[in-house]
Amino acid sequence: MPSGAAVLEVRGLRVYYPAPSLLAKRRWVAGPLSLRIEENEFVGLSGPSGCGKTSLGKAMLNLIPTWEGEVYWMGREIRRQPPGRLRPRFGWVSQEPTLAFNPRRRVIDVLHETLAVNGRSDGGAIGALCESMNLEAGLLHRYPFELSAGQIQRLALVRVFMLEPKFVVFDEPTSSLDPLNQAQILDLVLDWRRKHGLAALFIAHSRRLLQRVTCRVVELGGEE
């Protein structure tokens, strides 16, 4: 078990494709990767398209089963913890924010369901977060397809931040946005970190973007 108070530590993390048969060899998607992320630290993960950045990020949160290595969250091996106990403490923000919402349900219903599944009540959290992200309250009663890309990405942040996570993987969260919305989303993330504390892995192609928002950058296939 790792020592210290790292929020996340991974050792020799590798992701593979499921073998088509018992005798077939595994096809490795990405890795091995080892890194340590301290409390309130943002670490960037960079690399070319198709190198497995997203797969590694999902493996760190145990969102996919096809990985091997060691993943520790707050010193505890993630695979040995009940998913329901750890899941509210970490979050995933995708480059496709609409995936966070059921297209057939209003946004407010999805947010309330997320709170209920994780044993939380609203307590005004949704309204306060929407206000902090310059979202009109009326937007909550719309369906995802009725919202702009910038609005739905802000609401994806609300869905994650309302659970008060300690660690979040941001997977290219601004790649589908125009430059103005990109800058605003990054400012909102950094403002949340400043006010509430947050550790994160920030996945992106752009090293310039990563150098702006992270403490250090890990290049897949390279050195930190």
trRosetta pair geometry for C-beta under 8 A, 3 or more apart (Angstrom, degrees):
i j d omega theta_ij theta_ji phi_ij phi_ji
1 72 6.9 122 -152 -113 71 141
1 75 6.1 52 174 -173 112 80
1 76 8.0 -5 -140 -99 119 31
1 77 7.3 -102 -106 -40 88 93
2 6 6.4 -33 123 37 139 126
2 9 4.6 0 -1 80 171 162
2 11 7.7 173 -64 -36 115 123
2 36 7.5 176 -166 -112 153 115
2 72 5.1 -169 20 52 117 164
2 75 6.3 -131 71 -117 82 65
3 75 7.9 30 -126 -115 19 109
4 36 8.0 38 81 -169 141 137
4 75 7.8 -178 75 -79 49 104
5 38 7.4 59 92 -145 78 82
5 39 6.5 -19 125 -22 106 116
5 74 7.6 -6 -163 -141 62 67
5 75 7.5 -46 -119 -39 39 114
6 9 4.7 76 99 -49 146 104
6 36 4.8 -79 -124 -168 150 96
6 37 6.3 107 -170 67 98 43
6 38 5.6 -77 -117 -93 67 54
6 39 7.8 -156 -139 -29 29 67
6 72 7.4 74 85 97 112 111
6 74 7.8 -157 91 -99 52 31
6 75 7.5 125 55 -57 76 70
7 37 5.5 -53 61 102 97 91
7 38 6.6 95 3 -179 89 18
7 39 5.4 123 -44 -80 108 56
7 41 7.7 -174 20 39 119 94
7 73 7.0 -11 165 -155 57 66
7 74 6.2 -10 -139 -68 45 71
7 166 5.7 -160 -143 141 122 108
7 167 5.0 159 151 -70 126 118
7 199 4.1 159 45 41 159 161
8 36 7.4 173 95 -152 59 41
8 37 4.5 14 56 47 96 110
8 60 6.5 37 -168 -175 138 117
8 71 7.5 -23 -162 -168 90 83
8 72 7.1 150 -157 85 42 61
8 73 5.8 -11 -102 -107 71 66
8 167 5.5 109 -39 -136 118 157
8 199 6.7 179 5 125 100 135
8 201 7.5 -66 73 -39 156 110
9 35 7.5 -150 -141 100 50 45
9 36 4.7 3 -111 -112 89 80
9 37 7.4 -158 -71 25 50 64
9 70 7.8 -13 114 118 87 100
9 71 7.7 162 87 -155 50 40
9 72 4.5 -5 59 58 94 107
10 13 4.4 -17 172 -32 124 130
10 33 6.2 19 110 105 130 88
10 34 6.0 -154 102 -130 73 43
10 35 5.8 19 49 46 96 70
10 36 7.9 -159 27 -72 57 47
10 60 6.0 -74 -66 -110 136 95
10 69 6.4 39 -176 131 90 131
10 70 6.7 159 -156 89 48 62
10 71 5.1 -6 -106 -105 85 71
10 72 7.5 -168 -75 24 40 68
11 34 5.0 28 -124 -120 46 104
11 69 6.0 -177 88 179 55 96
11 70 4.2 3 52 56 102 110
11 72 8.0 33 -3 -3 100 103
12 31 7.4 78 174 175 45 121
12 32 4.6 -31 -149 -158 55 133
12 33 7.8 116 -149 57 10 35
12 34 6.0 15 -39 -68 44 102
12 68 7.8 -40 124 118 98 78
12 69 4.2 -170 97 -128 72 100
12 70 6.5 57 48 16 92 84
13 31 5.3 -128 105 -118 59 134
13 32 6.2 129 57 -157 39 67
13 33 4.7 -37 61 61 99 86
13 34 7.0 153 7 -76 84 48
13 56 6.3 100 121 -146 125 93
13 59 6.0 144 -175 114 118 134
13 60 7.1 4 -141 -76 163 76
13 67 6.4 -4 -166 -179 84 121
13 68 7.8 167 -145 88 43 40
13 69 3.8 -151 -93 74 42 163
13 70 7.5 -103 -68 50 77 43
13 71 6.5 63 -95 -69 119 94
14 28 5.8 -44 -179 -141 115 112
14 30 7.0 -175 -148 93 55 51
14 31 3.4 -156 -103 87 60 142
14 32 5.0 -49 -61 -90 97 69
14 33 7.6 150 -72 12 50 74
14 67 6.5 163 85 -155 44 72
14 68 5.5 -12 60 59 94 82
14 69 5.7 135 11 -40 68 115
15 28 7.2 108 79 -163 48 66
15 29 4.4 -47 102 59 97 114
15 30 5.0 18 42 48 107 87
15 31 5.9 128 8 -9 68 119
15 52 6.0 172 55 -165 126 124
15 55 4.3 171 117 144 168 118
15 56 6.0 -129 -18 -77 129 58
15 59 5.2 -135 -82 -49 108 143
15 64 7.3 45 -139 90 115 135
15 66 6.1 69 -164 109 74 88
15 67 4.8 -33 -99 -98 67 91
16 19 8.0 0 140 -46 123 78
16 26 4.2 -10 -170 178 149 117
16 27 6.1 136 -163 73 85 45
16 28 5.1 -50 -99 -102 84 49
16 29 6.0 -178 -105 -2 22 86
16 66 5.3 -122 68 167 67 102
16 67 7.2 156 14 -97 73 38
16 68 7.4 15 -1 3 116 99
17 26 7.1 158 58 -167 63 68
17 27 4.3 -5 37 67 114 105
17 28 8.0 -118 7 -61 77 8
17 29 6.2 117 -41 -54 75 101
17 66 6.8 17 -127 175 12 153
18 66 5.7 -101 -61 -98 72 132
19 22 7.2 101 109 -100 131 16
19 24 4.2 167 -170 81 102 103
19 25 7.0 -171 -115 93 118 13
19 26 5.6 -76 -63 -87 103 59
19 27 7.8 144 -92 1 64 78
20 24 5.2 55 50 3 77 165
21 24 4.6 103 52 -12 79 106
28 31 6.8 -110 -174 56 115 89
29 52 4.7 137 139 -109 87 122
29 55 5.1 -43 120 106 141 171
29 66 7.9 73 2 118 128 120
30 33 7.2 2 142 -24 97 118
30 51 6.3 87 -110 148 110 60
30 52 2.3 -168 -59 118 132 157
30 53 7.4 -178 -128 -47 161 29
30 55 5.4 148 19 74 128 120
30 56 5.2 -92 107 -50 139 103
30 220 6.9 -47 -156 -151 110 137
31 52 7.1 -97 -20 121 67 150
31 56 6.5 146 -63 -99 93 110
31 69 7.0 -121 -165 -46 152 143
32 69 6.6 147 -140 -94 97 130
33 56 5.7 41 22 -146 153 139
33 69 7.9 8 57 -135 67 172
33 218 7.5 88 -154 151 110 142
33 220 7.2 -47 -90 -116 118 84
35 43 6.5 154 165 153 138 161
35 218 5.7 -62 -89 -71 141 158
35 224 7.3 133 -114 -81 102 126
37 41 5.3 -164 -169 83 73 112
37 43 5.1 -115 -103 -1 104 129
37 167 7.2 107 100 -128 135 118
37 199 5.1 125 142 177 112 121
37 200 7.6 -146 -173 58 145 18
37 201 6.6 -100 -71 -64 155 84
38 41 4.3 74 60 -8 78 135
38 199 6.8 -158 97 -112 33 127
39 166 7.7 -53 -123 -173 83 103
39 197 7.0 -5 172 -177 95 115
39 199 5.7 -95 -132 -55 29 119
40 193 6.9 120 -150 -174 75 95
40 197 5.0 -65 -86 -149 100 82
40 198 6.6 73 -115 52 52 33
40 199 6.1 -46 -23 -70 16 73
41 199 5.4 17 49 -128 65 90
41 200 7.9 -152 100 36 48 56
41 215 5.2 -59 -157 14 85 147
42 193 7.0 -28 -51 -121 118 160
42 198 7.9 35 -72 102 91 89
42 199 7.4 -172 -73 -155 46 44
42 200 4.9 -2 -117 61 78 97
42 202 5.7 25 -178 -15 102 122
42 213 6.0 -85 136 141 154 77
42 214 4.3 -126 119 -120 98 64
42 215 5.6 134 61 -7 67 84
43 200 7.4 -171 31 94 63 53
43 201 5.6 -25 72 -111 92 64
43 202 7.0 173 85 22 38 79
43 214 5.8 79 -140 -163 13 122
43 215 6.5 -41 -81 51 58 92
43 216 5.9 -16 -126 68 78 80
43 217 7.5 152 -174 -101 63 29
43 218 6.4 27 168 -8 109 106
44 201 7.8 126 -116 -166 16 57
44 202 5.0 -39 -104 74 65 97
44 203 7.7 138 -163 -92 60 24
44 204 6.6 -52 -153 36 105 99
44 207 7.7 114 137 -131 151 57
44 210 3.3 80 -135 -160 157 121
44 211 7.6 -52 -10 -54 161 41
44 213 7.5 113 -74 76 109 86
44 214 3.8 -159 -36 21 96 167
44 216 7.0 -144 28 107 86 38
44 217 3.9 -25 72 -111 117 78
44 218 6.7 178 89 24 59 64
45 53 5.4 151 126 -146 115 104
45 56 7.1 -152 -174 86 156 130
45 57 7.1 -171 53 -67 156 102
45 201 5.8 20 -14 -179 119 102
45 202 7.0 168 18 78 74 43
45 203 4.8 -26 68 -101 105 72
45 204 7.8 122 69 22 59 55
45 217 7.6 179 -72 -159 18 67
45 218 5.4 -15 -107 67 65 99
45 220 6.9 51 -177 -45 88 95
46 53 7.7 -21 -147 -102 10 139
46 203 7.9 162 -78 -152 39 53
46 204 6.5 -27 -98 77 80 64
46 205 6.9 93 -147 -144 84 23
46 206 8.0 -112 -120 70 114 21
46 207 5.6 29 -117 -84 162 80
46 210 5.9 -95 -60 -17 115 163
46 217 5.6 15 -3 -178 120 115
46 218 7.2 167 24 82 73 47
46 219 5.2 -31 74 -106 99 67
46 220 7.0 -146 90 3 46 80
47 51 4.0 -101 141 71 126 152
47 52 7.7 -23 98 51 149 65
47 53 5.4 173 50 -61 112 111
47 219 6.2 131 -74 -167 77 60
47 220 3.4 -5 -78 34 146 114
47 221 6.6 113 -124 13 115 101
48 51 5.2 104 64 -33 71 120
48 205 7.7 49 -124 -130 31 96
49 205 7.2 -8 -58 -97 78 123
51 220 4.9 141 141 96 134 147
51 221 7.0 -88 -157 -19 135 117
52 55 4.6 -56 -160 45 78 118
52 56 5.6 81 138 -27 91 97
52 220 7.0 162 62 -152 89 156
53 56 6.0 -60 -153 35 27 109
53 57 6.5 27 152 -18 64 108
53 171 7.6 148 123 -137 100 90
53 203 4.8 136 156 -150 121 122
53 220 6.4 -122 -77 -34 84 142
54 57 5.6 -55 -150 36 34 113
54 58 6.4 32 155 -17 67 104
54 171 5.4 65 -115 -147 88 132
54 172 8.0 -44 -78 3 105 109
54 203 6.6 128 -79 152 59 167
55 58 5.9 -54 -149 37 31 109
55 59 6.4 33 152 -21 64 106
55 64 7.0 -47 -153 36 73 157
55 67 8.0 162 159 -79 91 111
56 59 5.6 -53 -148 35 33 114
56 60 6.6 41 152 -27 64 100
56 220 7.8 -178 -5 -99 155 124
57 60 5.8 -49 -155 25 32 115
57 61 7.2 11 154 0 62 104
57 92 7.6 121 144 -128 109 100
57 169 4.3 136 -171 -171 110 144
57 171 5.6 170 90 -82 164 107
57 201 6.0 -169 -119 102 96 133
57 203 5.6 -70 -56 -42 143 139
58 61 6.1 -69 -157 47 36 98
58 63 4.2 -92 -166 65 86 113
58 64 4.7 55 128 -5 122 107
58 92 7.5 39 -103 -119 68 141
58 169 7.7 -153 -67 90 39 164
59 62 7.1 31 -170 -81 38 34
59 63 7.5 -93 -64 43 22 74
59 64 5.9 -51 -79 56 65 100
59 66 7.9 -84 -95 78 107 58
59 67 3.8 105 -138 -68 125 162
59 69 7.9 62 152 45 132 119
59 71 7.1 -166 141 -62 81 145
60 71 5.8 174 -138 -136 50 132
60 169 6.5 133 71 -70 125 135
60 201 6.8 65 69 7 168 156
61 78 7.9 -150 -156 -167 23 155
61 90 5.6 -161 -122 117 103 135
61 92 6.0 -108 16 -63 173 111
61 169 6.2 -109 -34 -1 124 131
62 65 8.0 36 -168 -90 72 50
62 71 6.9 -174 -54 82 91 150
62 78 5.1 -162 -36 136 129 126
62 79 6.4 166 -110 -80 135 69
62 83 7.3 -136 105 -109 131 97
63 92 6.7 35 -62 -58 155 154
64 67 6.5 95 91 -20 95 105
67 71 8.0 41 115 -28 135 128
70 77 6.8 -71 -156 -122 85 100
71 77 7.1 97 74 -154 57 60
71 78 4.6 -30 102 16 105 124
71 79 7.3 97 54 -21 100 88
72 75 5.8 0 173 -130 120 15
72 76 6.3 141 -156 62 77 26
72 77 5.8 -44 -97 -87 73 47
72 78 6.9 -163 -109 -27 19 81
73 76 5.8 -34 67 63 70 83
73 78 5.2 73 -3 -81 109 97
73 81 7.5 -75 53 15 116 153
73 86 6.2 95 80 -150 152 130
73 89 7.5 125 161 100 135 125
73 90 6.9 -89 -134 -44 142 135
73 167 7.0 -132 -139 26 105 149
74 166 7.4 32 -57 103 118 157
76 80 7.0 -125 173 72 87 102
76 81 5.6 71 138 -58 126 126
76 86 8.0 -149 90 -90 127 127
77 80 4.5 54 83 15 103 113
77 81 7.3 171 87 -19 54 90
78 81 6.0 -62 -153 29 37 111
78 86 6.6 171 -142 146 82 173
81 85 5.7 -115 169 72 100 119
81 86 4.9 75 118 -33 135 127
82 85 4.3 82 72 -2 96 111
82 86 7.3 158 81 -2 54 86
83 86 6.5 -75 -149 47 32 94
83 87 5.4 39 165 -42 73 114
84 87 6.0 -39 -123 19 25 117
86 89 5.6 -75 -167 39 53 112
86 90 6.8 1 157 10 88 105
87 90 7.1 -86 -152 48 31 80
87 118 7.1 -131 98 -108 102 104
88 118 4.3 117 -87 -156 120 128
88 119 7.7 -81 -50 42 154 91
88 120 7.5 140 -137 -31 143 121
88 163 4.7 -140 -164 -175 85 125
88 165 7.2 -151 153 -90 51 77
89 163 7.7 -124 -73 139 25 110
89 165 5.7 113 176 -139 32 68
89 166 5.2 -4 180 16 93 101
89 167 7.1 38 138 28 80 85
90 165 5.3 97 -118 -157 20 121
90 166 6.8 -49 -78 57 67 74
90 167 4.5 -20 -115 75 96 91
90 168 6.6 171 -167 -83 65 42
90 169 7.7 39 170 -8 107 85
91 160 3.7 97 -171 -152 152 110
91 161 7.7 -59 -16 -56 172 42
91 163 6.8 148 -72 59 116 123
91 165 4.4 -125 -13 -35 104 164
91 167 7.6 175 25 97 66 49
91 168 4.3 -15 66 -113 95 92
91 169 7.4 -157 97 30 53 62
92 160 7.3 -157 50 -103 34 127
92 168 7.2 -176 -74 -159 22 72
92 169 5.3 -6 -115 61 69 99
92 171 7.1 8 -170 -4 86 114
93 97 7.5 -8 -168 -100 78 88
93 100 8.0 -14 -128 -63 54 141
93 156 5.8 116 -139 135 87 114
93 157 6.5 24 -115 -88 135 65
93 160 5.8 -69 -67 -24 96 158
93 168 6.2 30 -6 173 105 118
93 169 7.2 -170 30 93 68 53
93 170 4.8 -9 64 -116 114 67
93 171 6.7 180 88 25 57 71
93 173 4.9 9 127 -96 115 124
94 97 6.3 173 72 -79 85 41
94 99 5.4 -16 63 53 157 126
94 100 6.8 -180 26 -44 110 97
94 156 7.3 -104 41 -168 75 149
94 171 5.3 -12 -125 64 47 116
94 172 7.9 0 179 63 46 80
94 173 7.4 113 95 -100 18 70
95 171 5.5 -90 -23 115 86 84
95 172 3.7 -1 -78 90 124 103
95 173 6.3 -126 -91 -89 55 26
95 175 4.7 -5 -146 40 121 119
95 176 6.0 125 172 -16 82 104
96 99 4.7 64 106 -13 103 113
96 176 7.1 87 -93 -26 51 151
97 100 5.7 -39 -172 16 59 115
97 101 7.8 26 145 2 73 103
97 149 7.5 126 37 -162 121 64
97 152 4.7 149 103 127 124 95
97 153 4.4 -153 -42 -93 158 60
97 155 7.4 114 164 66 128 81
97 156 3.9 -117 -147 -34 106 146
97 173 7.8 64 -65 -150 102 78
97 176 7.9 -140 3 56 92 135
98 101 6.1 -74 -161 47 49 97
98 103 7.1 29 178 -77 108 96
98 144 5.2 116 -136 165 88 138
98 145 7.8 55 -133 -73 130 61
98 152 5.9 1 -74 165 70 151
100 110 7.8 114 136 152 73 141
100 155 7.9 176 91 110 128 86
100 156 4.6 126 31 -121 157 95
100 159 5.6 158 164 63 132 160
101 105 7.3 -140 179 70 84 91
101 107 6.1 -34 -131 -110 141 73
101 110 5.0 -147 -133 2 79 178
101 144 4.4 152 96 -70 136 132
101 152 7.2 -109 12 -154 139 105
101 155 7.4 19 -56 115 136 124
101 156 7.7 -107 -28 -84 100 82
101 159 7.8 -148 -68 -61 87 154
102 105 4.2 41 83 22 115 110
102 110 5.7 177 21 -90 90 117
102 144 7.8 170 81 -11 31 127
103 143 6.6 56 -173 176 55 108
103 144 5.4 -87 -111 48 62 119
103 145 6.0 49 -151 -31 101 105
104 143 7.5 -19 -136 -138 14 122
105 109 4.7 -109 173 80 111 127
105 110 5.5 128 102 -53 123 91
105 143 7.3 145 87 -122 22 84
106 109 4.8 93 63 3 83 104
106 110 7.4 -154 95 -5 44 86
106 140 7.3 62 158 148 105 57
106 141 5.5 -17 -164 -156 138 41
106 142 6.6 135 -141 78 86 14
106 143 6.0 -78 -99 -78 52 59
107 110 5.8 -59 -154 36 36 110
107 111 6.3 33 153 -18 70 107
107 139 7.0 -6 44 137 151 73
107 140 5.2 -121 85 -152 109 48
107 141 7.4 -79 44 -43 89 11
107 142 6.3 19 0 67 112 64
107 143 7.4 167 -31 -124 77 20
107 144 6.6 120 -74 -69 92 68
107 147 7.5 56 -54 -36 138 144
107 155 5.7 -51 -158 -169 138 150
108 111 5.7 -55 -147 37 33 112
108 112 6.3 31 156 -17 67 106
108 126 7.4 92 -132 165 79 156
108 140 4.0 69 -65 160 102 100
108 141 5.8 -5 -3 -80 129 54
109 112 5.9 -54 -145 39 30 108
109 113 6.3 32 154 -20 64 107
110 113 5.7 -55 -148 36 30 112
110 114 6.4 35 153 -23 64 104
110 159 7.3 -29 124 -108 105 127
111 114 5.7 -51 -151 31 32 114
111 115 6.7 32 152 -16 63 103
111 126 5.5 94 146 -113 144 132
111 140 7.3 -56 17 -148 142 106
111 155 7.8 -98 -67 -174 121 97
111 158 6.8 -25 -115 121 130 111
111 159 5.9 -122 -107 -100 82 81
111 162 7.0 63 -164 29 104 162
112 115 5.7 -52 -151 36 35 112
112 116 6.3 34 152 -20 67 107
112 122 6.8 -32 -111 -67 83 109
112 126 7.9 -40 -68 -48 70 153
113 116 5.6 -55 -145 37 33 111
113 117 6.2 35 157 -22 67 105
114 117 6.0 -52 -145 33 28 111
114 118 6.6 5 161 2 61 113
114 159 5.8 97 13 -157 176 91
114 162 7.6 96 102 74 123 123
114 163 7.4 -94 147 -54 108 115
115 118 6.3 -78 -153 50 26 97
115 120 4.3 -95 -164 83 81 98
115 121 6.5 85 157 -125 127 11
115 122 6.1 46 162 -72 177 57
115 125 7.8 149 -103 59 132 131
115 126 8.0 -82 -46 -50 139 111
115 162 6.7 -60 -81 127 101 126
115 163 7.7 -163 -103 -80 62 83
116 119 7.7 43 -176 -69 31 21
116 120 7.4 -98 -64 57 22 61
118 163 5.8 -16 118 -120 167 119
120 123 7.8 -84 173 6 90 114
120 125 7.9 -22 157 19 128 153
120 162 7.7 154 119 138 154 94
120 163 6.7 -153 -17 -113 158 71
122 125 5.9 -150 -176 32 53 86
122 126 5.6 -48 -149 3 102 107
122 127 7.9 61 169 -4 115 91
124 127 5.4 -60 -161 47 64 111
124 128 5.5 62 144 -24 88 108
125 128 5.9 -62 -145 40 27 109
125 129 6.1 23 161 -17 66 111
125 162 4.6 112 137 -147 125 96
126 129 6.0 -60 -148 38 26 108
126 130 6.3 26 156 -19 64 108
126 140 7.1 82 156 -117 124 144
126 158 6.5 67 -140 174 68 122
126 162 6.0 9 -79 -108 64 145
127 130 5.8 -56 -146 36 30 110
127 131 6.4 30 156 -19 64 106
127 137 6.6 8 -128 -110 89 108
128 131 5.8 -55 -151 35 30 112
128 132 6.4 28 153 -18 64 107
129 132 5.6 -55 -147 37 34 111
129 133 6.3 13 158 -3 67 112
129 157 7.9 -163 174 113 119 86
129 158 4.6 134 123 -128 132 90
129 161 5.9 154 -131 90 136 119
129 162 5.8 -92 -20 -76 156 90
130 133 6.0 -71 -146 49 29 98
130 135 4.1 -90 -163 73 84 111
130 136 7.7 -61 162 73 118 11
130 137 6.3 110 113 -92 148 57
130 139 7.5 177 -151 58 127 111
130 140 6.8 -60 -90 -56 156 114
130 155 7.9 15 -103 -101 92 76
130 158 6.2 21 -69 -104 69 145
131 134 7.7 36 -177 -72 31 27
131 135 7.4 -87 -60 51 23 71
132 188 7.8 120 131 -143 91 98
132 191 7.9 -168 170 115 111 131
133 154 4.6 151 159 -168 134 116
133 157 6.6 152 -101 80 151 127
133 158 6.6 -112 15 -62 151 99
133 188 5.7 46 -117 -134 90 139
134 154 7.7 -89 63 -142 74 158
135 139 5.4 -93 180 47 98 142
135 140 7.8 94 139 -49 120 83
135 151 6.6 116 -121 -145 103 84
135 154 5.5 174 -63 121 123 137
135 155 6.8 119 -124 -69 160 81
135 158 7.5 -62 24 -49 157 139
136 139 5.2 110 70 -16 79 99
137 140 6.1 -37 -176 9 52 115
138 141 6.1 -60 -167 34 52 106
138 142 7.5 57 141 -29 71 101
139 142 5.6 -50 -161 18 48 118
139 147 6.4 77 -163 -105 107 113
139 151 6.0 -130 -157 -171 146 128
139 155 7.3 -137 130 -69 119 126
140 155 7.9 160 -100 -121 65 123
142 146 4.2 -118 180 79 119 131
142 147 5.9 135 102 -54 133 92
143 146 5.1 93 59 0 73 107
143 147 7.9 -148 95 -11 42 91
144 147 5.9 -66 -160 28 40 112
144 152 5.8 67 -154 -118 85 126
147 151 4.2 -125 -174 91 106 123
147 152 4.6 131 103 -56 128 89
147 155 7.1 -25 180 4 169 139
148 151 4.6 93 52 8 79 103
148 152 7.0 -156 86 -4 38 87
149 152 6.2 -59 -143 40 28 104
149 153 6.3 25 158 -17 64 109
149 176 5.6 -134 -161 123 136 103
149 177 5.6 -174 124 -98 121 72
149 178 7.9 120 71 -5 129 80
149 181 6.9 106 97 123 96 169
150 153 6.0 -59 -147 37 28 108
150 154 6.5 30 155 -19 63 105
150 177 6.0 92 -83 -133 77 115
150 178 7.7 -48 -57 34 114 90
150 181 3.8 -119 -98 -127 114 134
150 184 7.1 37 -154 69 120 132
150 185 7.4 -138 -141 -54 78 106
151 154 5.8 -55 -152 35 32 111
151 155 6.4 27 152 -15 65 107
152 155 5.5 -53 -146 40 36 111
152 156 6.4 45 149 -26 65 100
153 156 5.3 -44 -148 29 37 116
153 157 6.8 41 150 -19 62 98
153 173 6.6 124 -160 177 119 89
153 174 7.8 92 -173 -97 160 53
153 176 7.8 173 -65 69 130 104
153 177 6.5 -53 -1 -67 160 127
153 181 7.3 104 49 166 138 119
153 185 5.8 -30 126 -105 130 135
154 157 5.6 -51 -158 32 36 113
154 158 6.7 41 144 -22 65 100
154 185 7.1 -129 -76 -104 71 86
154 188 7.0 -107 -121 -153 87 180
155 158 5.1 -41 -148 30 42 118
155 159 6.5 49 150 -24 65 98
156 159 5.6 -47 -151 30 34 116
156 160 6.8 26 152 -10 63 104
156 173 8.0 -164 95 -144 132 106
157 160 5.9 -61 -151 42 34 104
157 161 5.7 19 160 -10 72 117
157 185 7.5 -178 -45 -149 140 88
157 188 6.4 55 154 125 172 131
157 189 7.1 -121 -126 -80 133 79
157 192 7.7 -158 179 -35 119 154
158 161 6.1 -62 -129 46 25 101
158 162 5.9 32 169 -33 64 109
159 162 6.6 -46 -140 21 17 111
160 163 6.6 -72 -176 31 36 104
160 165 6.2 -40 171 -2 87 132
160 168 6.1 75 167 -120 139 128
161 164 7.2 41 179 -78 52 38
161 165 7.2 -91 -109 18 38 92
161 192 6.0 -93 -120 -142 137 147
161 196 7.8 115 -158 53 104 164
164 196 7.2 -130 -137 -178 83 134
165 168 5.4 103 96 -61 142 90
165 198 7.2 55 91 -131 83 99
166 197 8.0 -15 -134 120 66 97
166 198 7.2 -180 -165 -130 30 54
166 199 6.3 13 153 29 71 100
167 198 7.5 145 -97 -171 29 70
167 199 4.8 -26 -102 79 80 97
167 200 6.6 163 -159 -86 58 45
167 201 7.9 34 -179 -5 98 84
168 198 6.4 -10 12 -176 109 118
168 199 7.8 155 22 87 63 50
168 200 4.8 -17 66 -111 80 99
168 201 7.8 -147 101 35 46 63
169 200 7.0 160 -91 -161 26 75
169 201 4.8 -10 -116 63 76 102
169 203 7.0 26 -180 -11 91 110
170 173 4.7 -56 -171 -22 99 123
170 189 7.0 23 -88 -132 153 152
170 200 5.9 26 -5 179 103 126
170 201 7.2 -171 30 91 67 52
170 202 4.8 -3 61 -118 113 68
170 203 6.6 -168 94 26 59 72
171 203 4.8 2 -123 54 55 129
172 175 4.0 -1 169 -19 109 128
172 203 5.9 -54 -33 102 68 92
172 204 5.7 131 -97 -104 65 62
172 205 7.3 33 -104 -9 112 84
173 185 6.2 -154 126 150 109 138
173 189 7.6 114 78 -59 154 144
174 177 5.0 -70 -163 39 66 119
174 181 7.3 173 -144 113 91 81
174 182 4.0 88 -177 -131 128 83
174 185 5.3 177 -90 68 101 136
174 186 6.5 -19 -56 -47 147 94
174 204 8.0 7 43 -111 96 121
174 209 7.5 -158 56 -151 132 147
175 204 7.7 179 -63 -129 102 82
175 205 7.8 80 -104 11 120 108
177 181 3.9 -118 -176 94 122 115
177 182 4.8 162 93 -62 115 72
177 185 6.5 139 19 -6 172 138
178 181 5.3 81 55 19 74 102
178 182 6.9 -130 98 -13 33 93
179 182 5.4 -53 -144 32 31 119
179 183 6.5 29 161 -18 65 103
180 183 6.1 -57 -155 34 29 107
180 184 6.5 23 152 -15 64 110
181 184 5.5 -56 -143 40 36 112
181 185 6.1 38 158 -22 70 104
182 185 6.1 -57 -149 34 25 108
182 186 6.5 21 156 -14 62 108
183 186 5.9 -59 -150 39 30 110
183 187 6.3 31 153 -21 65 108
184 187 5.6 -54 -148 36 32 113
184 188 6.4 34 153 -22 65 104
185 188 5.7 -54 -151 33 32 113
185 189 6.5 32 153 -18 65 104
186 189 5.8 -53 -149 35 33 111
186 190 6.3 27 156 -13 67 109
186 209 7.6 -130 -96 -160 144 97
186 212 7.3 19 177 111 147 124
186 213 5.8 -112 -157 -81 110 133
187 190 5.9 -59 -144 42 30 107
187 191 6.0 33 155 -23 66 109
188 191 5.7 -53 -143 36 28 112
188 192 6.5 31 155 -21 62 103
189 192 5.8 -54 -153 32 30 111
189 193 6.6 30 151 -18 64 105
189 200 7.9 -9 179 -22 118 175
189 213 7.2 26 92 -154 125 133
190 193 5.5 -51 -149 36 35 114
190 194 6.3 37 152 -22 66 106
190 213 6.3 -122 -72 -134 111 92
191 194 5.6 -53 -147 35 32 113
191 195 6.3 17 159 -8 66 112
192 195 6.2 -68 -144 45 27 100
192 196 5.6 -29 178 29 68 117
192 198 6.2 29 119 -13 96 145
193 196 7.1 -75 -117 57 15 76
193 197 6.8 32 -164 -133 53 14
193 198 4.4 -96 -108 43 76 107
193 200 7.5 -83 -92 -3 124 124
202 210 6.2 164 101 -121 116 83
202 213 5.9 -167 -159 101 176 120
202 214 5.3 -145 42 -70 130 117
204 209 5.1 -93 145 84 159 127
204 210 5.3 -173 59 -58 120 97
206 209 3.9 69 93 8 118 108
206 210 6.6 168 98 -9 64 83
207 210 5.4 -55 -145 42 39 112
207 211 6.0 42 155 -24 70 105
207 217 6.3 64 -139 -163 86 170
208 211 5.9 -53 -146 34 27 111
208 212 6.8 30 151 -23 59 105
209 212 5.7 -59 -158 30 33 113
209 213 6.6 -8 162 8 68 111
210 213 6.5 -76 -140 50 30 86
210 214 5.0 -19 -177 19 73 126
210 217 4.9 83 134 -100 134 120
211 214 7.0 -56 -96 51 18 86
211 217 6.7 -47 -72 -35 68 132
214 217 6.0 107 88 -72 138 74
216 224 5.9 33 152 179 128 101
217 224 7.3 162 87 -155 41 60
218 222 7.8 166 179 76 53 86
218 224 5.0 -30 -99 -101 76 78
219 222 3.5 2 87 50 114 126
219 223 7.1 12 46 47 100 34
219 224 7.9 177 16 -94 71 29
